[in-house]
């Protein structure tokens, strides 16, 4: 036995099974509490649909409107909202404790570019071999990165060790 397809959205026309509804006409005027059959007849006479707007109200509120147009406009609003939202990405910079000045400057330019674009930056300090015994050198480099980016970024995650690497996350101000 197959289940009927689930219909999303408000109940429309014959799917409204309650006896009485509070009716709002096509112009947005309150009509009052009327029997559902009368509300449906009134909607069909105008060539529109009876749409349940607020099903939890007592009695439920129904409005006379063009349901197809209503669905189109709500979908259009959702698409506009999706276009306007900014997805923040997490960009990663990998550095070593004994980084050279030129390499450091290149990494700083990249970090500045990422933060200016609105993305977060994850700075990963990787320790190899015996470098792990001098974590303070790596911490010093991370502090230097933080002070160089202080005007454009704020610290989101303080430097912390994860295995053989130290991680710090910076977010745009």
N, C-alpha and C positions, 0 to 999 in steps of 0.2 A: 504494500500500500504506500503510495507516494503522498508526501505532505504538500499542501498547496504552497505556491511561492509566497514568500513574505513580502509585503508591500510596505515600503518605507514612506514616511511622511504622514500628513494629516489624513483623516478619513474624509471621503468625498461622496456626495450624492447618496446613493442607496446604501453605502457602507455605514452611514450614520444610523444607528439602531435605537437611539434614545427617543422617548416620546415627545418631549418638549425641549426647545432650544431658545437661547437668547439670540435674536437675529440682528445682524448689522447689514444694511443694504449696500448696494454697489457704490453709493456715494459716500459711505462711511457714517451714515446716520443710524442712530439706534432705533430699531423698530419695536423691540420689547420681547417678552417671552411669548412664543407662538408654538403651535404643534409642528412637528418636523415635517409632516405631509404638506402643510400650508407653506412652510418655508421652501421646501423643494419645488412646489408648484410655482411659487413666485420666482425662483431662480430660473426654472425652465422657461417661464413666460418671457423673461428678459434675455434668454439665450445664453445664460451663464451657468456656473456650477455653485453648489452649496458646499462650502469648505469649513470643516471644523477647525477653528483657530485655537481655542483654549478648551481642551477636553476635560481638564480637571476642575473647571469652574462648576458652580451649581446654579442653574443648569448650564450645560456646555455652551460656549459662545461659537456661533457659526456666522460666516460672512458670505455674501453673494459676490462671486468674482470669477474671472476667467482663470481656471486652475492651470491650464497649460502655460499661460503667460506668467502666472505666479511662480511656477516651477522654474521656468526659463530665467526669470529675474533673480531668484535665489541662487541658482547655479552660477549665474554671471557674477553675483556679489562674492561668492566663495572663490571663484577664479581670480577676481581682482585682489582679494585679501591674500591669496597664495602668491601672487606676483609681487606684492609689496613687502612680504616678509623677507628678512635677511637671514640666511642660514650661516651661522658662525662656524667656521671650520677651525680645526686644531692643526696648526702647522708645526713641524718639528725641526729644530736645529740641533745637530750633534756636534759637540765640542770635546776637546781633550784637555787635561790639566795643563799641558805644556804647549798651549796654542801660541803660534807666532803672531806678531802684531798685525801683519797684513791679513792673515787668515781671520783674525779677530775682527778687523774692520769690515771685511767682506760679510762675515756673519752678522755684524751689527746693521749693515745696510739692508740685508735680507730681512732681519727681524723688524726693522723700522718699516719696511715696505709691507710686511704681513700685518703689522699692527695698524698701520694707516688704512689698510683695506678693510679693517674691522674684524680680523681673525685673531684667535688666541695663538700664543706661541709657547710650545713646550720645549724647553732647553734641556737636553740630555747630556750629562757629563759622563763619558765612558772612561772607566779606569781599566788599564791593562797591566797584567803582571804585578810588579811591585808598587805601581802607582797607588794601589789601594791603601798602602800604609801611610800615604801622605794626602789624606782626604782634605786637609785644610787648604792645600794648594788649589784643588778643584773648587772648594767653597769660595775661595778668594776670587776666582774667575767668575763664578756665578754672581757674587756680590757686585763685581765690576760691571757685569752685564746689566744688573738691576739698576745701578746708579746711572749708567749711560742711557737707559730707556725710561728713567723716572718721569720725564715730562710727557711722554705719550702712553705709558703703560703702568698698570698697577699690578702688584703681586697677588696672584690668586692662590698659588700653592707654594709655600716656603720650600727651600731646597731640602730634599729628604732622600735617603738612600733606599734603593730597590736593587738588591743583589750587588752587582759590580758597577752599578751606575747611580748617579745622583740626578734627581729630576726636579725641575722648577717650572711652574706655569705662570705666564704673564698674560694679562687681558688688557684690551684697550680701555682707556679712561672714559 
